[in-house]
Amino acid sequence: MGFLAWILFGLIAGVLAKWIMPGKDPGGLIVTILLGIAGAFVGGWLGSMVGLGTMGDFSFGSFVTAIVGALVLLAGYRMIKK
């Protein structure tokens, strides 16, 4: 699929992470979306290491790991910036 598809995938994961974990973010919506994109890459990479999909695969497992990655990065960012 490629790099742009993972960015779109991460954008969706970031929006869902923001929906799951509402609240004020120090960076606003743009930073949350960027964290979602980074979380999709990190979650996809870690998920592929444990067998929950592959980096080039858009399956349910890779979507869940992308959302979890975005949630972890969003929570970490909130802890650092408070």
PyMOL Python script that loads the backbone (N, CA, C, O; Angstrom):
from pymol import cmd

cmd.read_pdbstr("""\
ATOM      1  N   MET A   1       0.815  -1.203   0.000  1.00  0.00           N
ATOM      2  CA  MET A   1       0.000   0.000   0.000  1.00  0.00           C
ATOM      3  C   MET A   1       0.851   1.257   0.000  1.00  0.00           C
ATOM      4  O   MET A   1       0.597   2.159  -0.799  1.00  0.00           O
ATOM      5  N   GLY A   2       1.828   1.349   0.845  1.00  0.00           N
ATOM      6  CA  GLY A   2       2.727   2.478   0.773  1.00  0.00           C
ATOM      7  C   GLY A   2       2.616   3.444   1.928  1.00  0.00           C
ATOM      8  O   GLY A   2       1.783   3.314   2.825  1.00  0.00           O
ATOM      9  N   PHE A   3       3.489   4.406   1.860  1.00  0.00           N
ATOM     10  CA  PHE A   3       3.660   5.381   2.926  1.00  0.00           C
ATOM     11  C   PHE A   3       2.410   6.243   3.115  1.00  0.00           C
ATOM     12  O   PHE A   3       1.999   6.476   4.252  1.00  0.00           O
ATOM     13  N   LEU A   4       1.804   6.716   2.041  1.00  0.00           N
ATOM     14  CA  LEU A   4       0.622   7.572   2.153  1.00  0.00           C
ATOM     15  C   LEU A   4      -0.566   6.832   2.746  1.00  0.00           C
ATOM     16  O   LEU A   4      -1.376   7.419   3.464  1.00  0.00           O
ATOM     17  N   ALA A   5      -0.667   5.556   2.447  1.00  0.00           N
ATOM     18  CA  ALA A   5      -1.757   4.769   3.029  1.00  0.00           C
ATOM     19  C   ALA A   5      -1.577   4.636   4.538  1.00  0.00           C
ATOM     20  O   ALA A   5      -2.556   4.673   5.283  1.00  0.00           O
ATOM     21  N   TRP A   6      -0.328   4.480   4.996  1.00  0.00           N
ATOM     22  CA  TRP A   6      -0.079   4.408   6.437  1.00  0.00           C
ATOM     23  C   TRP A   6      -0.341   5.748   7.107  1.00  0.00           C
ATOM     24  O   TRP A   6      -0.755   5.775   8.266  1.00  0.00           O
ATOM     25  N   ILE A   7      -0.114   6.853   6.419  1.00  0.00           N
ATOM     26  CA  ILE A   7      -0.435   8.159   6.982  1.00  0.00           C
ATOM     27  C   ILE A   7      -1.943   8.295   7.156  1.00  0.00           C
ATOM     28  O   ILE A   7      -2.408   8.762   8.195  1.00  0.00           O
ATOM     29  N   LEU A   8      -2.703   7.893   6.153  1.00  0.00           N
ATOM     30  CA  LEU A   8      -4.165   7.922   6.259  1.00  0.00           C
ATOM     31  C   LEU A   8      -4.644   6.987   7.361  1.00  0.00           C
ATOM     32  O   LEU A   8      -5.544   7.331   8.128  1.00  0.00           O
ATOM     33  N   PHE A   9      -4.046   5.814   7.438  1.00  0.00           N
ATOM     34  CA  PHE A   9      -4.368   4.840   8.480  1.00  0.00           C
ATOM     35  C   PHE A   9      -4.072   5.432   9.858  1.00  0.00           C
ATOM     36  O   PHE A   9      -4.860   5.262  10.789  1.00  0.00           O
ATOM     37  N   GLY A  10      -2.950   6.122   9.989  1.00  0.00           N
ATOM     38  CA  GLY A  10      -2.574   6.761  11.245  1.00  0.00           C
ATOM     39  C   GLY A  10      -3.476   7.927  11.590  1.00  0.00           C
ATOM     40  O   GLY A  10      -3.760   8.172  12.762  1.00  0.00           O
ATOM     41  N   LEU A  11      -3.927   8.644  10.581  1.00  0.00           N
ATOM     42  CA  LEU A  11      -4.853   9.743  10.810  1.00  0.00           C
ATOM     43  C   LEU A  11      -6.149   9.225  11.422  1.00  0.00           C
ATOM     44  O   LEU A  11      -6.676   9.811  12.367  1.00  0.00           O
ATOM     45  N   ILE A  12      -6.648   8.145  10.887  1.00  0.00           N
ATOM     46  CA  ILE A  12      -7.868   7.534  11.429  1.00  0.00           C
ATOM     47  C   ILE A  12      -7.615   7.020  12.841  1.00  0.00           C
ATOM     48  O   ILE A  12      -8.454   7.191  13.725  1.00  0.00           O
ATOM     49  N   ALA A  13      -6.463   6.391  13.053  1.00  0.00           N
ATOM     50  CA  ALA A  13      -6.114   5.897  14.393  1.00  0.00           C
ATOM     51  C   ALA A  13      -5.986   7.050  15.375  1.00  0.00           C
ATOM     52  O   ALA A  13      -6.401   6.917  16.527  1.00  0.00           O
ATOM     53  N   GLY A  14      -5.427   8.174  14.956  1.00  0.00           N
ATOM     54  CA  GLY A  14      -5.298   9.339  15.826  1.00  0.00           C
ATOM     55  C   GLY A  14      -6.640   9.932  16.209  1.00  0.00           C
ATOM     56  O   GLY A  14      -6.852  10.314  17.360  1.00  0.00           O
ATOM     57  N   VAL A  15      -7.538  10.008  15.254  1.00  0.00           N
ATOM     58  CA  VAL A  15      -8.877  10.524  15.540  1.00  0.00           C
ATOM     59  C   VAL A  15      -9.605   9.591  16.504  1.00  0.00           C
ATOM     60  O   VAL A  15     -10.263  10.050  17.437  1.00  0.00           O
ATOM     61  N   LEU A  16      -9.488   8.291  16.283  1.00  0.00           N
ATOM     62  CA  LEU A  16     -10.122   7.335  17.197  1.00  0.00           C
ATOM     63  C   LEU A  16      -9.477   7.361  18.585  1.00  0.00           C
ATOM     64  O   LEU A  16     -10.174   7.214  19.590  1.00  0.00           O
ATOM     65  N   ALA A  17      -8.173   7.542  18.653  1.00  0.00           N
ATOM     66  CA  ALA A  17      -7.500   7.642  19.954  1.00  0.00           C
ATOM     67  C   ALA A  17      -7.979   8.877  20.702  1.00  0.00           C
ATOM     68  O   ALA A  17      -8.189   8.827  21.914  1.00  0.00           O
ATOM     69  N   LYS A  18      -8.152   9.972  19.996  1.00  0.00           N
ATOM     70  CA  LYS A  18      -8.672  11.195  20.621  1.00  0.00           C
ATOM     71  C   LYS A  18     -10.101  10.997  21.095  1.00  0.00           C
ATOM     72  O   LYS A  18     -10.492  11.536  22.131  1.00  0.00           O
ATOM     73  N   TRP A  19     -10.872  10.241  20.361  1.00  0.00           N
ATOM     74  CA  TRP A  19     -12.253   9.957  20.741  1.00  0.00           C
ATOM     75  C   TRP A  19     -12.288   9.046  21.969  1.00  0.00           C
ATOM     76  O   TRP A  19     -13.117   9.238  22.859  1.00  0.00           O
ATOM     77  N   ILE A  20     -11.396   8.058  22.023  1.00  0.00           N
ATOM     78  CA  ILE A  20     -11.338   7.135  23.153  1.00  0.00           C
ATOM     79  C   ILE A  20     -10.805   7.829  24.398  1.00  0.00           C
ATOM     80  O   ILE A  20     -11.275   7.566  25.504  1.00  0.00           O
ATOM     81  N   MET A  21      -9.823   8.719  24.225  1.00  0.00           N
ATOM     82  CA  MET A  21      -9.192   9.410  25.342  1.00  0.00           C
ATOM     83  C   MET A  21      -9.401  10.916  25.189  1.00  0.00           C
ATOM     84  O   MET A  21      -8.477  11.642  24.819  1.00  0.00           O
ATOM     85  N   PRO A  22     -10.632  11.387  25.479  1.00  0.00           N
ATOM     86  CA  PRO A  22     -10.892  12.815  25.290  1.00  0.00           C
ATOM     87  C   PRO A  22     -10.186  13.643  26.365  1.00  0.00           C
ATOM     88  O   PRO A  22      -9.717  13.115  27.373  1.00  0.00           O
ATOM     89  N   GLY A  23     -10.126  14.911  26.132  1.00  0.00           N
ATOM     90  CA  GLY A  23      -9.511  15.824  27.090  1.00  0.00           C
ATOM     91  C   GLY A  23      -8.682  16.852  26.362  1.00  0.00           C
ATOM     92  O   GLY A  23      -8.512  16.808  25.143  1.00  0.00           O
ATOM     93  N   LYS A  24      -8.167  17.788  27.156  1.00  0.00           N
ATOM     94  CA  LYS A  24      -7.329  18.826  26.569  1.00  0.00           C
ATOM     95  C   LYS A  24      -5.946  18.284  26.296  1.00  0.00           C
ATOM     96  O   LYS A  24      -5.313  17.685  27.166  1.00  0.00           O
ATOM     97  N   ASP A  25      -5.489  18.497  25.093  1.00  0.00           N
ATOM     98  CA  ASP A  25      -4.135  18.122  24.720  1.00  0.00           C
ATOM     99  C   ASP A  25      -3.306  19.390  24.605  1.00  0.00           C
ATOM    100  O   ASP A  25      -3.781  20.395  24.078  1.00  0.00           O
ATOM    101  N   PRO A  26      -2.072  19.353  25.093  1.00  0.00           N
ATOM    102  CA  PRO A  26      -1.228  20.546  25.013  1.00  0.00           C
ATOM    103  C   PRO A  26      -0.975  21.026  23.588  1.00  0.00           C
ATOM    104  O   PRO A  26      -0.742  22.217  23.381  1.00  0.00           O
ATOM    105  N   GLY A  27      -1.012  20.146  22.614  1.00  0.00           N
ATOM    106  CA  GLY A  27      -0.692  20.547  21.253  1.00  0.00           C
ATOM    107  C   GLY A  27      -1.894  20.726  20.348  1.00  0.00           C
ATOM    108  O   GLY A  27      -1.740  21.204  19.224  1.00  0.00           O
ATOM    109  N   GLY A  28      -3.069  20.366  20.790  1.00  0.00           N
ATOM    110  CA  GLY A  28      -4.254  20.511  19.972  1.00  0.00           C
ATOM    111  C   GLY A  28      -4.470  19.347  19.016  1.00  0.00           C
ATOM    112  O   GLY A  28      -3.840  18.296  19.142  1.00  0.00           O
ATOM    113  N   LEU A  29      -5.357  19.547  18.071  1.00  0.00           N
ATOM    114  CA  LEU A  29      -5.776  18.492  17.156  1.00  0.00           C
ATOM    115  C   LEU A  29      -4.657  18.062  16.211  1.00  0.00           C
ATOM    116  O   LEU A  29      -4.522  16.874  15.915  1.00  0.00           O
ATOM    117  N   ILE A  30      -3.865  19.002  15.739  1.00  0.00           N
ATOM    118  CA  ILE A  30      -2.803  18.666  14.785  1.00  0.00           C
ATOM    119  C   ILE A  30      -1.769  17.747  15.432  1.00  0.00           C
ATOM    120  O   ILE A  30      -1.342  16.768  14.820  1.00  0.00           O
ATOM    121  N   VAL A  31      -1.365  18.056  16.662  1.00  0.00           N
ATOM    122  CA  VAL A  31      -0.398  17.203  17.360  1.00  0.00           C
ATOM    123  C   VAL A  31      -1.010  15.834  17.626  1.00  0.00           C
ATOM    124  O   VAL A  31      -0.318  14.821  17.528  1.00  0.00           O
ATOM    125  N   THR A  32      -2.287  15.788  17.959  1.00  0.00           N
ATOM    126  CA  THR A  32      -2.957  14.503  18.188  1.00  0.00           C
ATOM    127  C   THR A  32      -2.955  13.663  16.917  1.00  0.00           C
ATOM    128  O   THR A  32      -2.730  12.454  16.981  1.00  0.00           O
ATOM    129  N   ILE A  33      -3.197  14.270  15.784  1.00  0.00           N
ATOM    130  CA  ILE A  33      -3.181  13.544  14.512  1.00  0.00           C
ATOM    131  C   ILE A  33      -1.770  13.049  14.205  1.00  0.00           C
ATOM    132  O   ILE A  33      -1.588  11.913  13.767  1.00  0.00           O
ATOM    133  N   LEU A  34      -0.772  13.901  14.435  1.00  0.00           N
ATOM    134  CA  LEU A  34       0.609  13.475  14.214  1.00  0.00           C
ATOM    135  C   LEU A  34       0.998  12.333  15.146  1.00  0.00           C
ATOM    136  O   LEU A  34       1.710  11.414  14.741  1.00  0.00           O
ATOM    137  N   LEU A  35       0.535  12.389  16.393  1.00  0.00           N
ATOM    138  CA  LEU A  35       0.778  11.285  17.316  1.00  0.00           C
ATOM    139  C   LEU A  35       0.063  10.020  16.851  1.00  0.00           C
ATOM    140  O   LEU A  35       0.568   8.914  17.045  1.00  0.00           O
ATOM    141  N   GLY A  36      -1.094  10.175  16.246  1.00  0.00           N
ATOM    142  CA  GLY A  36      -1.808   9.026  15.691  1.00  0.00           C
ATOM    143  C   GLY A  36      -1.047   8.386  14.547  1.00  0.00           C
ATOM    144  O   GLY A  36      -0.988   7.162  14.438  1.00  0.00           O
ATOM    145  N   ILE A  37      -0.467   9.214  13.698  1.00  0.00           N
ATOM    146  CA  ILE A  37       0.329   8.686  12.589  1.00  0.00           C
ATOM    147  C   ILE A  37       1.556   7.958  13.127  1.00  0.00           C
ATOM    148  O   ILE A  37       1.877   6.853  12.689  1.00  0.00           O
ATOM    149  N   ALA A  38       2.239   8.592  14.083  1.00  0.00           N
ATOM    150  CA  ALA A  38       3.408   7.940  14.690  1.00  0.00           C
ATOM    151  C   ALA A  38       2.996   6.672  15.432  1.00  0.00           C
ATOM    152  O   ALA A  38       3.713   5.672  15.398  1.00  0.00           O
ATOM    153  N   GLY A  39       1.851   6.709  16.100  1.00  0.00           N
ATOM    154  CA  GLY A  39       1.352   5.529  16.801  1.00  0.00           C
ATOM    155  C   GLY A  39       1.007   4.396  15.859  1.00  0.00           C
ATOM    156  O   GLY A  39       1.188   3.226  16.195  1.00  0.00           O
ATOM    157  N   ALA A  40       0.514   4.736  14.686  1.00  0.00           N
ATOM    158  CA  ALA A  40       0.216   3.700  13.692  1.00  0.00           C
ATOM    159  C   ALA A  40       1.497   3.012  13.238  1.00  0.00           C
ATOM    160  O   ALA A  40       1.532   1.792  13.076  1.00  0.00           O
ATOM    161  N   PHE A  41       2.542   3.798  13.035  1.00  0.00           N
ATOM    162  CA  PHE A  41       3.813   3.197  12.638  1.00  0.00           C
ATOM    163  C   PHE A  41       4.391   2.353  13.772  1.00  0.00           C
ATOM    164  O   PHE A  41       4.809   1.216  13.551  1.00  0.00           O
ATOM    165  N   VAL A  42       4.415   2.905  14.979  1.00  0.00           N
ATOM    166  CA  VAL A  42       4.971   2.165  16.119  1.00  0.00           C
ATOM    167  C   VAL A  42       4.122   0.936  16.430  1.00  0.00           C
ATOM    168  O   VAL A  42       4.653  -0.157  16.627  1.00  0.00           O
ATOM    169  N   GLY A  43       2.813   1.117  16.472  1.00  0.00           N
ATOM    170  CA  GLY A  43       1.928  -0.014  16.740  1.00  0.00           C
ATOM    171  C   GLY A  43       1.994  -1.074  15.662  1.00  0.00           C
ATOM    172  O   GLY A  43       1.984  -2.268  15.960  1.00  0.00           O
ATOM    173  N   GLY A  44       2.062  -0.650  14.419  1.00  0.00           N
ATOM    174  CA  GLY A  44       2.188  -1.610  13.317  1.00  0.00           C
ATOM    175  C   GLY A  44       3.501  -2.369  13.365  1.00  0.00           C
ATOM    176  O   GLY A  44       3.546  -3.570  13.095  1.00  0.00           O
ATOM    177  N   TRP A  45       4.566  -1.664  13.709  1.00  0.00           N
ATOM    178  CA  TRP A  45       5.878  -2.307  13.815  1.00  0.00           C
ATOM    179  C   TRP A  45       5.900  -3.300  14.973  1.00  0.00           C
ATOM    180  O   TRP A  45       6.354  -4.432  14.809  1.00  0.00           O
ATOM    181  N   LEU A  46       5.409  -2.881  16.147  1.00  0.00           N
ATOM    182  CA  LEU A  46       5.379  -3.791  17.292  1.00  0.00           C
ATOM    183  C   LEU A  46       4.401  -4.941  17.065  1.00  0.00           C
ATOM    184  O   LEU A  46       4.670  -6.075  17.461  1.00  0.00           O
ATOM    185  N   GLY A  47       3.284  -4.653  16.439  1.00  0.00           N
ATOM    186  CA  GLY A  47       2.315  -5.701  16.140  1.00  0.00           C
ATOM    187  C   GLY A  47       2.868  -6.738  15.186  1.00  0.00           C
ATOM    188  O   GLY A  47       2.574  -7.926  15.319  1.00  0.00           O
ATOM    189  N   SER A  48       3.664  -6.303  14.229  1.00  0.00           N
ATOM    190  CA  SER A  48       4.264  -7.259  13.302  1.00  0.00           C
ATOM    191  C   SER A  48       5.314  -8.118  14.004  1.00  0.00           C
ATOM    192  O   SER A  48       5.560  -9.256  13.603  1.00  0.00           O
ATOM    193  N   MET A  49       5.926  -7.575  15.044  1.00  0.00           N
ATOM    194  CA  MET A  49       6.923  -8.352  15.794  1.00  0.00           C
ATOM    195  C   MET A  49       6.283  -9.462  16.624  1.00  0.00           C
ATOM    196  O   MET A  49       6.895 -10.507  16.844  1.00  0.00           O
ATOM    197  N   VAL A  50       5.039  -9.236  17.089  1.00  0.00           N
ATOM    198  CA  VAL A  50       4.362 -10.248  17.909  1.00  0.00           C
ATOM    199  C   VAL A  50       3.332 -11.049  17.120  1.00  0.00           C
ATOM    200  O   VAL A  50       2.651 -11.903  17.688  1.00  0.00           O
ATOM    201  N   GLY A  51       3.209 -10.787  15.824  1.00  0.00           N
ATOM    202  CA  GLY A  51       2.332 -11.592  14.980  1.00  0.00           C
ATOM    203  C   GLY A  51       0.924 -11.064  14.807  1.00  0.00           C
ATOM    204  O   GLY A  51       0.033 -11.818  14.415  1.00  0.00           O
ATOM    205  N   LEU A  52       0.695  -9.779  15.089  1.00  0.00           N
ATOM    206  CA  LEU A  52      -0.638  -9.189  14.917  1.00  0.00           C
ATOM    207  C   LEU A  52      -0.692  -8.374  13.624  1.00  0.00           C
ATOM    208  O   LEU A  52      -0.936  -7.168  13.662  1.00  0.00           O
ATOM    209  N   GLY A  53      -0.474  -9.001  12.523  1.00  0.00           N
ATOM    210  CA  GLY A  53      -0.476  -8.310  11.235  1.00  0.00           C
ATOM    211  C   GLY A  53       0.938  -7.953  10.830  1.00  0.00           C
ATOM    212  O   GLY A  53       1.889  -8.164  11.583  1.00  0.00           O
ATOM    213  N   THR A  54       1.062  -7.414   9.644  1.00  0.00           N
ATOM    214  CA  THR A  54       2.357  -6.985   9.139  1.00  0.00           C
ATOM    215  C   THR A  54       2.292  -5.512   8.791  1.00  0.00           C
ATOM    216  O   THR A  54       1.203  -4.949   8.682  1.00  0.00           O
ATOM    217  N   MET A  55       3.428  -4.886   8.616  1.00  0.00           N
ATOM    218  CA  MET A  55       3.472  -3.447   8.336  1.00  0.00           C
ATOM    219  C   MET A  55       2.748  -3.086   7.042  1.00  0.00           C
ATOM    220  O   MET A  55       2.151  -2.012   6.971  1.00  0.00           O
ATOM    221  N   GLY A  56       2.775  -3.912   6.045  1.00  0.00           N
ATOM    222  CA  GLY A  56       2.115  -3.610   4.789  1.00  0.00           C
ATOM    223  C   GLY A  56       0.685  -4.099   4.727  1.00  0.00           C
ATOM    224  O   GLY A  56       0.014  -3.916   3.712  1.00  0.00           O
ATOM    225  N   ASP A  57       0.207  -4.715   5.791  1.00  0.00           N
ATOM    226  CA  ASP A  57      -1.095  -5.359   5.833  1.00  0.00           C
ATOM    227  C   ASP A  57      -2.079  -4.466   6.582  1.00  0.00           C
ATOM    228  O   ASP A  57      -1.772  -3.971   7.666  1.00  0.00           O
ATOM    229  N   PHE A  58      -3.245  -4.265   6.011  1.00  0.00           N
ATOM    230  CA  PHE A  58      -4.286  -3.506   6.689  1.00  0.00           C
ATOM    231  C   PHE A  58      -5.365  -4.467   7.151  1.00  0.00           C
ATOM    232  O   PHE A  58      -6.404  -4.617   6.507  1.00  0.00           O
ATOM    233  N   SER A  59      -5.105  -5.107   8.265  1.00  0.00           N
ATOM    234  CA  SER A  59      -6.059  -6.048   8.833  1.00  0.00           C
ATOM    235  C   SER A  59      -6.608  -5.472  10.135  1.00  0.00           C
ATOM    236  O   SER A  59      -6.198  -4.397  10.573  1.00  0.00           O
ATOM    237  N   PHE A  60      -7.529  -6.193  10.738  1.00  0.00           N
ATOM    238  CA  PHE A  60      -8.095  -5.762  12.009  1.00  0.00           C
ATOM    239  C   PHE A  60      -7.017  -5.688  13.079  1.00  0.00           C
ATOM    240  O   PHE A  60      -7.009  -4.763  13.891  1.00  0.00           O
ATOM    241  N   GLY A  61      -6.104  -6.660  13.086  1.00  0.00           N
ATOM    242  CA  GLY A  61      -5.017  -6.666  14.062  1.00  0.00           C
ATOM    243  C   GLY A  61      -4.111  -5.465  13.931  1.00  0.00           C
ATOM    244  O   GLY A  61      -3.712  -4.873  14.934  1.00  0.00           O
ATOM    245  N   SER A  62      -3.779  -5.097  12.702  1.00  0.00           N
ATOM    246  CA  SER A  62      -2.919  -3.934  12.510  1.00  0.00           C
ATOM    247  C   SER A  62      -3.655  -2.640  12.856  1.00  0.00           C
ATOM    248  O   SER A  62      -3.030  -1.682  13.310  1.00  0.00           O
ATOM    249  N   PHE A  63      -4.965  -2.598  12.649  1.00  0.00           N
ATOM    250  CA  PHE A  63      -5.746  -1.421  13.015  1.00  0.00           C
ATOM    251  C   PHE A  63      -5.802  -1.260  14.526  1.00  0.00           C
ATOM    252  O   PHE A  63      -5.669  -0.149  15.039  1.00  0.00           O
ATOM    253  N   VAL A  64      -5.998  -2.365  15.243  1.00  0.00           N
ATOM    254  CA  VAL A  64      -6.031  -2.314  16.710  1.00  0.00           C
ATOM    255  C   VAL A  64      -4.676  -1.889  17.257  1.00  0.00           C
ATOM    256  O   VAL A  64      -4.608  -1.056  18.160  1.00  0.00           O
ATOM    257  N   THR A  65      -3.599  -2.450  16.722  1.00  0.00           N
ATOM    258  CA  THR A  65      -2.276  -2.067  17.212  1.00  0.00           C
ATOM    259  C   THR A  65      -1.959  -0.607  16.885  1.00  0.00           C
ATOM    260  O   THR A  65      -1.256   0.053  17.650  1.00  0.00           O
ATOM    261  N   ALA A  66      -2.458  -0.104  15.781  1.00  0.00           N
ATOM    262  CA  ALA A  66      -2.263   1.306  15.442  1.00  0.00           C
ATOM    263  C   ALA A  66      -2.992   2.199  16.442  1.00  0.00           C
ATOM    264  O   ALA A  66      -2.445   3.215  16.871  1.00  0.00           O
ATOM    265  N   ILE A  67      -4.203   1.840  16.814  1.00  0.00           N
ATOM    266  CA  ILE A  67      -4.962   2.619  17.792  1.00  0.00           C
ATOM    267  C   ILE A  67      -4.296   2.552  19.157  1.00  0.00           C
ATOM    268  O   ILE A  67      -4.181   3.570  19.839  1.00  0.00           O
ATOM    269  N   VAL A  68      -3.856   1.367  19.563  1.00  0.00           N
ATOM    270  CA  VAL A  68      -3.169   1.221  20.855  1.00  0.00           C
ATOM    271  C   VAL A  68      -1.875   2.036  20.850  1.00  0.00           C
ATOM    272  O   VAL A  68      -1.555   2.703  21.834  1.00  0.00           O
ATOM    273  N   GLY A  69      -1.141   1.981  19.756  1.00  0.00           N
ATOM    274  CA  GLY A  69       0.079   2.784  19.649  1.00  0.00           C
ATOM    275  C   GLY A  69      -0.213   4.272  19.768  1.00  0.00           C
ATOM    276  O   GLY A  69       0.525   4.995  20.437  1.00  0.00           O
ATOM    277  N   ALA A  70      -1.276   4.735  19.129  1.00  0.00           N
ATOM    278  CA  ALA A  70      -1.657   6.144  19.210  1.00  0.00           C
ATOM    279  C   ALA A  70      -2.080   6.513  20.626  1.00  0.00           C
ATOM    280  O   ALA A  70      -1.754   7.599  21.104  1.00  0.00           O
ATOM    281  N   LEU A  71      -2.803   5.622  21.302  1.00  0.00           N
ATOM    282  CA  LEU A  71      -3.210   5.880  22.685  1.00  0.00           C
ATOM    283  C   LEU A  71      -2.003   5.981  23.603  1.00  0.00           C
ATOM    284  O   LEU A  71      -1.940   6.866  24.456  1.00  0.00           O
ATOM    285  N   VAL A  72      -1.049   5.080  23.432  1.00  0.00           N
ATOM    286  CA  VAL A  72       0.152   5.090  24.269  1.00  0.00           C
ATOM    287  C   VAL A  72       0.945   6.377  24.048  1.00  0.00           C
ATOM    288  O   VAL A  72       1.380   7.013  25.008  1.00  0.00           O
ATOM    289  N   LEU A  73       1.132   6.756  22.791  1.00  0.00           N
ATOM    290  CA  LEU A  73       1.862   7.992  22.512  1.00  0.00           C
ATOM    291  C   LEU A  73       1.116   9.226  23.007  1.00  0.00           C
ATOM    292  O   LEU A  73       1.737  10.166  23.503  1.00  0.00           O
ATOM    293  N   LEU A  74      -0.197   9.232  22.878  1.00  0.00           N
ATOM    294  CA  LEU A  74      -0.995  10.355  23.362  1.00  0.00           C
ATOM    295  C   LEU A  74      -0.910  10.460  24.885  1.00  0.00           C
ATOM    296  O   LEU A  74      -0.761  11.559  25.419  1.00  0.00           O
ATOM    297  N   ALA A  75      -1.003   9.339  25.583  1.00  0.00           N
ATOM    298  CA  ALA A  75      -0.892   9.352  27.048  1.00  0.00           C
ATOM    299  C   ALA A  75       0.504   9.800  27.477  1.00  0.00           C
ATOM    300  O   ALA A  75       0.641  10.592  28.409  1.00  0.00           O
ATOM    301  N   GLY A  76       1.526   9.303  26.811  1.00  0.00           N
ATOM    302  CA  GLY A  76       2.889   9.716  27.129  1.00  0.00           C
ATOM    303  C   GLY A  76       3.110  11.199  26.891  1.00  0.00           C
ATOM    304  O   GLY A  76       3.756  11.872  27.695  1.00  0.00           O
ATOM    305  N   TYR A  77       2.581  11.704  25.800  1.00  0.00           N
ATOM    306  CA  TYR A  77       2.701  13.126  25.483  1.00  0.00           C
ATOM    307  C   TYR A  77       2.002  13.974  26.536  1.00  0.00           C
ATOM    308  O   TYR A  77       2.521  15.011  26.948  1.00  0.00           O
ATOM    309  N   ARG A  78       0.835  13.539  26.967  1.00  0.00           N
ATOM    310  CA  ARG A  78       0.111  14.284  27.998  1.00  0.00           C
ATOM    311  C   ARG A  78       0.883  14.308  29.315  1.00  0.00           C
ATOM    312  O   ARG A  78       0.905  15.328  30.004  1.00  0.00           O
ATOM    313  N   MET A  79       1.517  13.184  29.665  1.00  0.00           N
ATOM    314  CA  MET A  79       2.289  13.132  30.909  1.00  0.00           C
ATOM    315  C   MET A  79       3.518  14.046  30.841  1.00  0.00           C
ATOM    316  O   MET A  79       3.865  14.702  31.823  1.00  0.00           O
ATOM    317  N   ILE A  80       4.161  14.081  29.690  1.00  0.00           N
ATOM    318  CA  ILE A  80       5.370  14.889  29.545  1.00  0.00           C
ATOM    319  C   ILE A  80       5.040  16.384  29.532  1.00  0.00           C
ATOM    320  O   ILE A  80       5.754  17.181  30.141  1.00  0.00           O
ATOM    321  N   LYS A  81       3.972  16.762  28.848  1.00  0.00           N
ATOM    322  CA  LYS A  81       3.646  18.172  28.653  1.00  0.00           C
ATOM    323  C   LYS A  81       2.850  18.796  29.797  1.00  0.00           C
ATOM    324  O   LYS A  81       2.611  20.003  29.761  1.00  0.00           O
ATOM    325  N   LYS A  82       2.430  18.047  30.797  1.00  0.00           N
ATOM    326  CA  LYS A  82       1.666  18.632  31.909  1.00  0.00           C
ATOM    327  C   LYS A  82       2.538  19.318  32.849  1.00  0.00           C
ATOM    328  O   LYS A  82       2.063  19.867  33.843  1.00  0.00           O
TER     329      LYS A  82
END
""", "prot")
cmd.dss("prot")
cmd.show_as("cartoon", "prot")
cmd.util.cbc("prot")
cmd.orient("prot")
